Amino acid sequence: MIRKTLFAATALTLLAGPAFAFQCPADMAKIDAALQTTMLTPEAKAEVEALRAKGEEQHGAGDHQASMATLAEAKSILGIN
């Protein structure tokens, strides 16, 4: 029973990684769209653009958790979910 539970937990953990990977591009698209329509100070816009670039870099490196956190910070500044 314990072996089955551990196997199931491991399988779910491994399968969750690709799910996060597909969220990053969607978040980047939301940020890009919001940058076109949201009025920000030049400083805030530069910060959002830097966070978006960092998130894309992290995504490309396979660090999807960090990418999602970085992109979430950019979305917070923009006021989007």
VEXDREN-2710 file (C-alpha; in Angstrom, 1 decimal):
% VEXDREN-2710
k/r/px/py/pz
1/MET/0.0/0.0/0.0
2/ILE/2.8/2.5/0.9
3/ARG/4.7/1.6/-2.2
4/LYS/1.6/2.3/-4.4
5/THR/1.0/5.6/-2.6
6/LEU/4.7/6.7/-3.1
7/PHE/4.5/5.6/-6.8
8/ALA/1.4/7.6/-7.3
9/ALA/2.8/10.7/-5.6
10/THR/6.0/10.5/-7.7
11/ALA/4.0/10.1/-10.9
12/LEU/1.8/13.1/-10.1
13/THR/4.9/15.2/-9.3
14/LEU/6.6/14.3/-12.6
15/LEU/3.4/15.0/-14.6
16/ALA/2.9/18.4/-13.0
17/GLY/6.1/19.9/-14.5
18/PRO/4.9/20.0/-18.1
19/ALA/1.6/21.5/-16.9
20/PHE/3.5/24.5/-15.5
21/ALA/5.6/24.7/-18.6
22/PHE/2.5/25.5/-20.7
23/GLN/1.3/28.2/-18.4
24/CYS/4.4/30.4/-18.9
25/PRO/3.7/31.3/-22.5
26/ALA/0.1/32.1/-21.7
27/ASP/1.2/34.4/-18.9
28/MET/3.8/36.1/-21.3
29/ALA/1.0/36.7/-23.8
30/LYS/-1.2/38.2/-21.2
31/ILE/1.6/40.5/-20.1
32/ASP/2.3/41.5/-23.7
33/ALA/-1.4/42.3/-24.3
34/ALA/-1.7/44.3/-21.1
35/LEU/1.5/46.3/-21.9
36/GLN/-0.2/47.6/-25.0
37/THR/-3.3/48.8/-23.2
38/THR/-2.3/49.6/-19.6
39/MET/-1.0/53.0/-18.7
40/LEU/2.1/52.7/-16.6
41/THR/4.8/55.1/-15.5
42/PRO/8.0/54.6/-17.5
43/GLU/9.7/53.1/-14.4
44/ALA/6.8/50.6/-13.9
45/LYS/6.8/49.7/-17.6
46/ALA/10.5/49.1/-17.6
47/GLU/10.2/46.9/-14.5
48/VAL/7.4/44.8/-16.1
49/GLU/9.4/44.4/-19.3
50/ALA/12.4/43.3/-17.3
51/LEU/10.4/40.8/-15.3
52/ARG/8.8/39.5/-18.5
53/ALA/12.2/39.0/-20.1
54/LYS/13.5/37.3/-16.9
55/GLY/10.4/35.0/-16.8
56/GLU/11.0/34.0/-20.5
57/GLU/14.6/33.3/-19.8
58/GLN/13.7/31.1/-16.8
59/HIS/11.1/29.3/-18.9
60/GLY/13.6/28.6/-21.6
61/ALA/16.0/27.2/-19.0
62/GLY/13.3/24.9/-17.7
63/ASP/12.8/26.6/-14.4
64/HIS/9.1/26.9/-14.7
65/GLN/8.3/27.5/-11.0
66/ALA/10.7/30.5/-11.0
67/SER/9.3/31.7/-14.3
68/MET/5.7/31.5/-13.0
69/ALA/6.7/33.5/-9.9
70/THR/8.5/36.2/-11.9
71/LEU/5.6/36.5/-14.4
72/ALA/3.1/36.7/-11.6
73/GLU/5.0/39.7/-10.2
74/ALA/4.8/41.4/-13.6
75/LYS/1.1/40.6/-13.8
76/SER/0.6/42.0/-10.3
77/ILE/2.2/45.3/-11.4
78/LEU/-0.1/45.4/-14.4
79/GLY/-3.2/44.5/-12.3
80/ILE/-4.1/41.3/-14.2
81/ASN/-4.5/37.7/-13.2
END
